[in-house]
Amino acid sequence: MSSLTTHDDLANPFKDTEVQKLDGSQQEIRLAAPPWRAVQRALQKFSKSRDPSCVIRACLPRDRRAQKCLDRLTPESAWNVENVAFALVLGERLVKRSLAAAWTMSARAT
């Protein structure tokens, strides 16, 4: 399973990501960078709700946007999909800084 999205990945407007479902099956899904207006709507919803599924759904094909599709993924796969979606929407540098900040905060808490 792939980890963080790289600079080379962001050269493409999409990223194919392998995911594992809770039933153990695996499949590949394509997350695509949404158009500018969809990015603005997703970020506005995210800023109000703090629910990352707004950003994730903006990057998924229409047939996979339902919450039940996300709920069927293992926690690691769900985290990976979230990471890729935020990287496609916000850019790799911002995502890496956010992850580093979260890591620092969690290390201080323990």
C-alpha positions, -999 to 999 in steps of 0.1 A, spaced: 0 0 0 14 34 -9 22 59 18 25 97 13 18 113 -19 50 125 -36 58 155 -57 58 133 -88 23 121 -80 11 157 -79 23 163 -114 -7 142 -124 -42 154 -117 -50 120 -102 -36 92 -80 -45 56 -82 -45 43 -46 -47 7 -35 -72 2 -6 -82 -27 16 -117 -33 27 -128 -46 61 -137 -79 45 -100 -83 34 -105 -77 -3 -83 -52 -21 -90 -28 -49 -76 2 -65 -94 35 -66 -86 67 -84 -87 100 -66 -86 130 -88 -78 166 -81 -112 184 -82 -118 215 -103 -111 249 -85 -148 256 -77 -152 221 -62 -120 227 -41 -135 259 -28 -168 242 -18 -150 213 -2 -128 235 18 -156 257 29 -176 226 41 -144 213 59 -138 246 76 -173 245 91 -176 208 99 -139 197 104 -151 165 87 -124 153 62 -150 133 42 -159 166 25 -125 168 9 -123 131 3 -156 130 -16 -145 159 -38 -117 136 -51 -136 104 -55 -156 94 -86 -194 100 -82 -202 63 -77 -179 61 -47 -188 93 -29 -212 78 -5 -200 76 31 -207 39 32 -179 34 7 -155 51 30 -168 32 60 -160 -2 44 -122 6 44 -97 -5 69 -84 23 92 -51 24 74 -67 25 40 -91 53 51 -61 73 64 -43 68 32 -73 79 11 -77 110 33 -40 118 30 -40 115 -8 -72 136 -11 -58 164 11 -26 163 -9 -45 166 -42 -66 195 -28 -41 214 -7 -7 204 -21 20 181 -8 40 207 12 10 217 33 0 181 40 36 172 51 37 202 74 4 193 89 15 157 95 48 168 111 29 192 134 4 164 144 34 140 150 51 167 172 19 173 192 13 136 197 49 131 209 45 159 234 13 145 247 30 112 256 
